Amino acid sequence: MDTPPIPFAASSPAARQARPEVTVAVCRGACRLMRQAGHSVLLELPLPDGRRADIFAVSRGGELVIVEVKSSIEDWRVDGKWPDYLDWCDQLYVAVPVDFPQALIPDEIGLIVADAYGGEILRRPPRRPVAAARRKSLLIDCARLASERLARIEDPDFGDLA
């Protein structure tokens, strides 16, 4: 897939580097947006193909949403793996900061603009339903990961059972 031209100077900070503080803020805002919409969220969910979803959200009705967080143009350009997420969710979004050139995000995925306080969906993606067996497997993975993370908070000194 061809990358559209960059609409502003490549020498800007957003173009040159990933910005960890911006990534954290955009992630927080996108999570708040998903939770306000009634979704439960998990961060850094490992997917069966080896990828890791930045934000994996599950709606009350069991719809699966992945939000990929991008803090800069460089972050977007070096990470062309977004098509790989389409097989693991009903909807795929990219969450970016306000100063990100939105024209870079392809029309076939949703667009969220976020900061540390919240976010807004600027474009909704098409819904691509996940097969029932895959949905069940992903929901079990989510439940197990969430449960394990809570257990480790409650008892951080407990070792692995394996």
C-alpha positions as CSV (number, residue, x, y, z in Angstrom):
1,M,0.0,0.0,0.0
2,D,1.3,3.4,-1.0
3,T,1.8,6.0,1.8
4,P,0.1,9.3,0.9
5,P,2.4,12.3,0.9
6,I,3.1,14.0,4.2
7,P,1.0,17.2,4.3
8,F,3.4,19.1,6.6
9,A,7.1,19.5,7.1
10,A,8.9,16.2,7.8
11,S,11.1,18.1,10.1
12,S,8.4,18.7,12.7
13,P,8.6,16.8,16.0
14,A,5.5,14.7,15.1
15,A,7.3,13.5,11.9
16,R,10.7,12.8,13.4
17,Q,10.0,10.6,16.4
18,A,7.7,8.5,18.4
19,R,6.6,10.4,21.4
20,P,6.0,8.2,24.4
21,E,4.2,10.8,26.5
22,V,1.8,11.4,23.6
23,T,1.3,7.7,23.1
24,V,0.3,7.3,26.7
25,A,-2.1,10.3,26.5
26,V,-3.7,9.1,23.3
27,C,-4.1,5.6,24.7
28,R,-5.7,6.9,27.8
29,G,-8.1,9.2,25.9
30,A,-9.1,6.4,23.5
31,C,-9.7,4.0,26.4
32,R,-11.9,6.6,28.0
33,L,-13.9,7.0,24.8
34,M,-14.4,3.2,24.5
35,R,-15.4,2.9,28.1
36,Q,-17.9,5.8,27.7
37,A,-19.4,3.9,24.8
38,G,-19.9,0.9,27.1
39,H,-16.9,-1.2,26.0
40,S,-14.6,-3.0,28.4
41,V,-10.9,-2.5,27.5
42,L,-7.7,-4.4,27.8
43,L,-4.3,-3.0,26.9
44,E,-1.6,-4.8,25.0
45,L,-3.7,-8.0,24.2
46,P,-1.6,-10.7,22.5
47,L,-3.3,-12.0,19.4
48,P,-3.0,-15.6,18.2
49,D,-0.9,-14.5,15.1
50,G,1.8,-13.0,17.4
51,R,0.6,-9.4,17.0
52,R,-0.4,-7.3,20.0
53,A,-3.4,-5.0,20.0
54,D,-2.7,-1.7,21.7
55,I,-6.4,-1.5,22.9
56,F,-8.8,-4.4,22.6
57,A,-12.3,-3.4,23.5
58,V,-15.4,-5.6,23.9
59,S,-18.9,-4.1,23.7
60,R,-21.8,-5.2,25.9
61,G,-23.0,-7.2,22.9
62,G,-19.7,-8.9,22.4
63,E,-18.5,-6.8,19.4
64,L,-14.7,-6.8,19.2
65,V,-12.9,-3.5,18.5
66,I,-9.1,-3.0,18.1
67,V,-7.7,0.5,18.5
68,E,-4.1,0.9,17.3
69,V,-2.4,4.0,18.9
70,K,-0.1,6.2,16.8
71,S,1.7,9.2,18.3
72,S,3.5,10.5,15.2
73,I,3.9,10.3,11.5
74,E,7.1,8.2,11.9
75,D,5.2,5.8,14.2
76,W,2.5,5.4,11.5
77,R,4.9,5.0,8.6
78,V,7.3,2.4,10.2
79,D,4.4,0.3,11.4
80,G,2.4,-0.9,8.4
81,K,0.9,-3.9,10.2
82,W,-2.6,-2.5,10.6
83,P,-4.1,-4.8,7.9
84,D,-3.1,-7.8,10.1
85,Y,-5.6,-6.7,12.8
86,L,-8.6,-6.9,10.5
87,D,-8.9,-10.7,11.0
88,W,-9.2,-10.3,14.8
89,C,-11.9,-7.6,15.3
90,D,-15.3,-6.5,14.0
91,Q,-14.0,-2.9,13.8
92,L,-10.5,-1.4,13.6
93,Y,-9.6,2.1,14.6
94,V,-6.4,4.2,14.7
95,A,-6.2,6.7,17.5
96,V,-4.0,9.7,16.9
97,P,-3.2,13.0,18.6
98,V,-4.8,16.3,17.5
99,D,-1.7,17.4,15.6
100,F,-1.5,14.2,13.5
101,P,-2.3,14.6,9.7
102,Q,-5.5,12.7,9.5
103,A,-5.4,12.3,5.7
104,L,-2.7,9.6,6.2
105,I,-5.2,7.2,7.8
106,P,-6.8,5.0,5.1
107,D,-10.6,5.3,4.7
108,E,-11.2,1.6,5.4
109,I,-10.2,2.0,9.1
110,G,-11.8,4.2,11.7
111,L,-10.2,7.3,13.1
112,I,-10.1,8.5,16.7
113,V,-8.5,11.8,17.8
114,A,-7.6,11.7,21.5
115,D,-5.7,13.3,24.2
116,A,-5.2,12.4,27.9
117,Y,-8.8,13.5,28.8
118,G,-10.9,11.7,26.1
119,G,-11.4,11.2,22.5
120,E,-13.7,11.6,19.6
121,I,-14.6,9.2,16.7
122,L,-14.1,11.2,13.5
123,R,-14.7,8.3,11.2
124,R,-16.3,4.9,11.9
125,P,-14.9,1.9,10.1
126,P,-17.1,-0.7,8.2
127,R,-18.1,-3.6,10.4
128,R,-16.4,-6.9,9.4
129,P,-17.9,-9.6,11.6
130,V,-15.4,-12.1,13.1
131,A,-16.4,-15.7,12.7
132,A,-18.2,-17.2,15.8
133,A,-15.4,-19.7,16.7
134,R,-12.7,-17.0,16.5
135,R,-14.9,-14.6,18.6
136,K,-15.3,-17.2,21.3
137,S,-11.6,-17.9,21.4
138,L,-10.8,-14.2,21.6
139,L,-13.3,-13.6,24.4
140,I,-11.9,-16.5,26.4
141,D,-8.3,-15.1,25.9
142,C,-9.6,-11.7,27.1
143,A,-11.2,-13.2,30.2
144,R,-8.2,-15.2,31.1
145,L,-5.8,-12.3,30.6
146,A,-7.9,-9.9,32.6
147,S,-8.3,-12.4,35.3
148,E,-4.6,-13.1,35.4
149,R,-3.8,-9.4,35.6
150,L,-6.1,-8.9,38.5
151,A,-4.7,-11.9,40.3
152,R,-1.2,-10.5,39.9
153,I,-2.3,-7.2,41.4
154,E,-3.9,-9.0,44.4
155,D,-0.9,-11.4,44.9
156,P,2.2,-10.1,43.2
157,D,4.5,-12.6,45.0
158,F,2.8,-15.7,43.6
159,G,4.8,-17.5,40.9
160,D,3.6,-19.0,37.7
161,L,1.9,-22.4,38.0
162,A,3.7,-23.9,35.0
